[in-house]
Amino acid sequence: MHIDLPDKRYYKIGEVAKAFGVNTSLIRFWENEFSVIQPKKNKKGNRLFTQEDVKNLQLIFHLVKEKGYTLEGAKNKLKENPEKLTNNHEIIVSLESIKKELLKIKNQL
C-alpha cells in the first residue's frame, strides 16, 4: 500500500489516518499496542507523527490489514526480525509503485 503524504517533518493524526483510510481511533489504539510507534505530543496533547512513525504504521497496517495477522502475531513478527521485515516491505512498496506506473503507461497506449 502506497501512502501519499507530503514531505513534512511532522504529521497530525488526522492526516495519517486519512492517508491509511482508517479512523484516528485505530491509529491511537495501535500506538498503545505497538511500542515502535511513539509520536511526539505538543503542549495541547496533539500527536505529531514523524516519517519513521509513518513507516512503522505502514508496516503494522501491512501485517494486520493486508496479511491478516492478529495483533499478537504482528507484535511477534516485528520482534523476530524487524530489519528483514522492513526490507521486504520496502521492496513490496516499490514494486507496487512500479506496477502502478506501468499500468498508467498501458492505459495511455
PLY file of the C-alpha trace (Angstrom):
ply
format ascii 1.0
element vertex 109
property float x
property float y
property float z
element edge 108
property int vertex1
property int vertex2
end_header
0.00 0.00 0.00
1.42 3.34 -1.06
0.84 6.15 1.42
0.54 9.56 -0.19
1.68 12.14 2.35
3.50 15.41 1.66
7.15 15.59 2.69
6.98 17.14 6.16
8.74 16.70 9.47
5.55 16.00 11.46
2.09 14.78 10.53
-1.10 15.23 12.54
-3.09 12.15 13.44
-5.90 13.16 11.07
-3.50 13.32 8.12
-2.07 9.91 8.95
-5.49 8.33 9.42
-6.74 9.78 6.13
-3.66 8.50 4.28
-4.26 4.97 5.59
-8.03 5.19 5.14
-8.76 4.36 8.78
-10.21 6.17 11.81
-7.99 8.15 14.15
-9.09 5.82 16.96
-7.35 2.90 15.23
-4.12 4.89 14.99
-4.35 5.72 18.72
-5.09 2.05 19.51
-2.07 0.86 17.53
0.03 3.48 19.30
-0.90 1.87 22.63
-0.40 -1.68 21.35
2.90 -1.31 19.48
5.95 0.21 21.18
7.57 1.14 17.84
5.02 3.93 17.37
5.92 6.85 19.60
4.55 10.13 18.28
5.60 13.35 19.91
2.92 15.35 21.68
2.71 19.12 21.74
1.60 21.19 24.75
-2.06 20.66 23.83
-1.53 16.88 23.72
-1.92 16.58 19.94
0.02 13.71 18.43
2.70 14.56 15.89
3.95 11.60 13.88
7.40 11.54 12.30
8.19 9.85 8.99
9.66 6.95 10.97
6.34 6.55 12.82
4.51 6.54 9.49
6.83 3.82 8.15
6.18 1.73 11.25
2.44 2.29 10.91
2.67 1.24 7.28
4.41 -1.96 8.32
1.79 -2.67 11.00
-1.01 -1.90 8.54
0.54 -4.34 6.08
0.79 -7.11 8.66
-2.63 -6.63 10.26
-4.88 -5.43 7.45
-3.27 -6.91 4.33
-1.66 -10.11 5.62
-4.32 -10.84 8.25
-2.07 -11.18 11.28
-3.56 -10.85 14.76
-2.15 -8.08 16.93
-0.10 -10.60 18.90
1.14 -12.20 15.69
2.14 -8.80 14.30
3.97 -7.94 17.54
5.86 -11.24 17.41
6.72 -10.74 13.73
8.08 -7.26 14.48
10.21 -8.64 17.33
11.58 -11.63 15.37
13.50 -9.94 12.59
12.47 -6.30 12.15
15.23 -5.47 9.65
14.29 -8.26 7.25
10.60 -7.42 7.58
11.27 -3.74 6.91
13.43 -4.51 3.87
10.82 -6.88 2.45
8.08 -4.32 2.98
10.11 -1.59 1.26
10.62 -3.89 -1.72
6.89 -4.61 -1.89
6.06 -0.90 -1.76
8.49 -0.05 -4.54
7.21 -2.93 -6.70
3.63 -1.72 -6.19
4.74 1.75 -7.24
6.37 0.36 -10.41
3.24 -1.66 -11.18
1.10 1.44 -10.79
3.29 3.39 -13.20
3.30 0.56 -15.76
-0.48 0.30 -15.61
-0.72 4.06 -16.14
1.51 3.79 -19.21
-0.52 0.84 -20.51
-3.75 2.82 -20.20
-2.23 5.72 -22.11
-1.37 3.48 -25.08
0 1
1 2
2 3
3 4
4 5
5 6
6 7
7 8
8 9
9 10
10 11
11 12
12 13
13 14
14 15
15 16
16 17
17 18
18 19
19 20
20 21
21 22
22 23
23 24
24 25
25 26
26 27
27 28
28 29
29 30
30 31
31 32
32 33
33 34
34 35
35 36
36 37
37 38
38 39
39 40
40 41
41 42
42 43
43 44
44 45
45 46
46 47
47 48
48 49
49 50
50 51
51 52
52 53
53 54
54 55
55 56
56 57
57 58
58 59
59 60
60 61
61 62
62 63
63 64
64 65
65 66
66 67
67 68
68 69
69 70
70 71
71 72
72 73
73 74
74 75
75 76
76 77
77 78
78 79
79 80
80 81
81 82
82 83
83 84
84 85
85 86
86 87
87 88
88 89
89 90
90 91
91 92
92 93
93 94
94 95
95 96
96 97
97 98
98 99
99 100
100 101
101 102
102 103
103 104
104 105
105 106
106 107
107 108
